[in-house]
Amino acid sequence: PPYGSYTQGVINTAGTPFILWSIDTLDWKTRNAQKTVDAVLSKVKDGDIILMHDLYLPTAQATEIIVPRLIDMGFDLVSVSELAERKGITLETKAYSKIK
């Protein structure tokens, strides 16, 4: 949800599993490719979900750096559903699922 703001009512209404991110790059605020790269690579760990916005050129530029680096570091880039499956988590509607 916008700003990561939600209530149980929002979760109940969503009709899909409710997932938030674990790394907020603040790319919308900095609009700086290197700061976005640093925000990810300085703290990324197994199971993280990274929030980035696809409407900013610096974010696209950061992605071109981040993706190969994560792969070089041994990370698999997967969908949320694939991540949950690998972690043995069943995603349910009307529930907030923290994947870690």
C-alpha positions as CSV (number, residue, x, y, z in Angstrom):
1,P,0.0,0.0,0.0
2,P,1.1,3.6,-0.4
3,Y,3.7,4.6,2.2
4,G,3.3,1.1,3.7
5,S,0.3,2.3,5.6
6,Y,-2.4,-0.2,6.3
7,T,-5.1,-1.4,8.7
8,Q,-6.7,-4.8,9.2
9,G,-9.5,-3.4,7.1
10,V,-7.2,-2.8,4.2
11,I,-5.8,-6.3,4.6
12,N,-9.3,-7.8,4.7
13,T,-10.3,-5.9,1.6
14,A,-7.2,-6.6,-0.5
15,G,-8.3,-10.0,-1.5
16,T,-4.7,-11.1,-2.0
17,P,-1.9,-12.0,0.4
18,F,-0.6,-8.8,2.0
19,I,3.2,-8.4,1.7
20,L,5.4,-5.4,2.5
21,W,9.0,-4.7,1.7
22,S,12.0,-5.2,4.0
23,I,14.4,-2.7,2.3
24,D,13.0,0.8,1.4
25,T,15.6,2.3,-1.0
26,L,14.0,5.8,-0.7
27,D,14.7,6.1,-4.4
28,W,11.6,8.3,-4.8
29,K,13.2,10.8,-2.4
30,T,16.9,10.7,-3.4
31,R,16.5,10.1,-7.2
32,N,20.1,9.2,-7.1
33,A,21.3,5.9,-8.6
34,Q,24.3,5.5,-6.3
35,K,22.3,6.1,-3.1
36,T,19.8,3.5,-4.3
37,V,22.6,1.0,-5.0
38,D,24.1,1.7,-1.5
39,A,20.7,1.4,0.2
40,V,20.4,-2.2,-1.2
41,L,23.9,-3.5,-1.2
42,S,24.8,-2.2,2.3
43,K,22.2,-4.3,4.1
44,V,20.7,-6.9,1.8
45,K,20.2,-10.4,3.2
46,D,18.4,-13.6,2.4
47,G,14.7,-13.1,2.1
48,D,14.6,-9.4,1.6
49,I,12.0,-7.7,-0.5
50,I,13.4,-4.5,-2.0
51,L,11.1,-1.5,-2.7
52,M,12.0,0.5,-5.8
53,H,9.8,2.6,-8.1
54,D,10.0,2.1,-11.8
55,L,9.2,5.6,-12.9
56,Y,12.6,7.2,-12.1
57,L,15.5,7.1,-14.4
58,P,18.1,6.9,-11.6
59,T,16.2,3.8,-10.2
60,A,16.5,2.1,-13.6
61,Q,20.2,3.0,-13.6
62,A,20.6,1.6,-10.1
63,T,18.9,-1.6,-11.1
64,E,21.4,-2.2,-13.9
65,I,24.1,-2.2,-11.1
66,I,22.1,-3.9,-8.3
67,V,20.8,-7.0,-10.2
68,P,24.2,-8.2,-11.5
69,R,25.8,-7.6,-8.1
70,L,23.1,-9.5,-6.2
71,I,23.6,-12.4,-8.6
72,D,27.3,-12.3,-8.2
73,M,26.8,-12.3,-4.4
74,G,24.8,-15.6,-4.8
75,F,21.3,-14.3,-4.5
76,D,18.4,-15.7,-6.6
77,L,16.0,-13.0,-7.7
78,V,12.5,-14.5,-7.4
79,S,8.9,-13.5,-7.1
80,V,7.2,-13.1,-3.8
81,S,5.3,-16.4,-4.4
82,E,8.6,-18.2,-5.1
83,L,10.2,-16.6,-2.0
84,A,7.4,-17.8,0.2
85,E,7.5,-21.3,-1.2
86,R,11.3,-21.5,-0.6
87,K,10.8,-20.3,3.0
88,G,7.9,-22.8,3.5
89,I,5.4,-20.0,4.1
90,T,1.8,-20.4,2.9
91,L,0.5,-17.0,1.7
92,E,-3.1,-16.4,2.8
93,T,-5.6,-13.7,2.0
94,K,-6.8,-11.5,4.8
95,A,-3.5,-11.9,6.6
96,Y,-0.2,-10.1,6.7
97,S,2.7,-12.4,5.9
98,K,6.1,-11.5,6.9
99,I,8.6,-13.4,4.8
100,K,12.0,-13.9,6.4
